[in-house]
């Protein structure tokens, strides 16, 4: 088999409210962070906790759904692929960013219907996903 696999599945809590932007062509893109935490005991009985933060990017219809229904602190399942971006700033410093480009999202725990400005009412019954082709050169940031 000559194909590769780039698949990521995360369950975690949103670290901030999603931020939505539009590309110059008008395509929506939403970004947010997810924190995952693991806990373990060492051989001498010490309890350790480690939190890992992930940057998540969603595009198109899924981007609009994430902006509308997600808020800081909510627990979500996200599925997608890892992507590394490299760039050089105006001062010549090189930067690297690893992010999850999500193509599926499921709200875990209590699901709430948006009212307006991140105020919520009725619980929802559905989950959300999107299978859209990602245009690599359409980053508004």
N, C-alpha and C positions, 0 to 999 in steps of 0.2 A: 504494500500500500504506500503510495507516494504522497498522500494528503497529510496535512497537519491538523492539529486541533487547538483552538484558542477559545476556551470557554470558561467563564467565571460565574459562580453562583454565590450570592451573599445574602445573609439575613442579618440585619442590624437596625440601628436607630438613626434617623436623620439628625445631623448635627446643626443644621440651619434650614430655614425655609428655602425652597427651590427658587432659583433665579432664572427667568426666561429672557432670551434675546432673540433677535431675528437676523439671519444672514442678509447680505446685500440683495439676494434674490427673493427674500421674504420667507424663507424656511425657518420655522421655530426650532430653537435649541434651548434645552433647560439643563442646568447644572445644579448639583447638590452634593453633600457629603454624607457618607454613611460610616458609623462607628460599629465595629464588631469587637466583642470582648470575650476573652477566654480566661478561665481560672484553672489553676492546677496546684497540687501540693508537691513540695520537694520531698526527697527521701528522709529529711530530718523533720518533716511535718509543717514546714513553713508554707503558708498559703500565698500564692502569687496571682496577680491579675494583670493582664496585658490588653490594652485597647489599641486596635489598628484602625486608622482612618483611610477611607477610600474616596476619591473624587469620581463622581458618576456624571455621565453625559447622556442625554436622551434627545432624540430628533423627531421632528414631524408630529404626528398625532399623539404619540406617547409623550413627547415633550409638553404638549398642551394639557394632557391628562395629569401628568406629574405636577405641573404648576397649579392646576385647579384643585387637586385632591390631597396633596401631601403638605405636611407642615413639620416644623422642628419637633423632634422627640418621637414621632411616629415610627413604629416598627414596620419594615418592609422587606420583601424578598425581591432581589434584583438579579437578573440573568443577562449576560452579554459576553463581551470579549475585552481583553486587555489591549490597550493601545498606548504606545509611547510617542510623545511629541517632543521634538527638540527645536529650540530657537535661540537666536542671539539677540540680546537687547540693544538699545541704542548706544550703550557704553561698551559694547563688544563682549559682555559676559554671556557665557553659554548656559542655557537652562534646559532641564529635562523634566517632563511631567508624565507620570503614568496614571492612566484613568481607565475606568470601566465604561465602555460604550454599551449601554443597556438596550436590549431589544424586547425585554419583558420585565414587568413590574407587577407585584401583587402586594396589596396592603394587608398587613397582618394585624391581629388584634381588632380593636374597634374601628369600623369603617364609618366615616361620617360624610354626609352630603354637604357640599359647600353652600353657604348662604351668601356671604360677600366678605371681602377683605379678611379671609382666613377665620371667619366665624362659622361654626358648623351646626347642623341640625340632625336630621334623620340618618340612621345607619344605612349603608349601601349593601347590596347583595352581590354585586359583580366584582370581578377582578379585571385588570387591564393589561393588554399586551399589544405589541406592534412589531411587525416584520417588515421593516423598511430598509431599503438600500441606503447606506451612509455615503455621502459625498465627502471624501477626505479633505478637499480644499475649501470647504465651507465652514470655517471657524470664525465667528464674529469677535473673538478675543485673542 
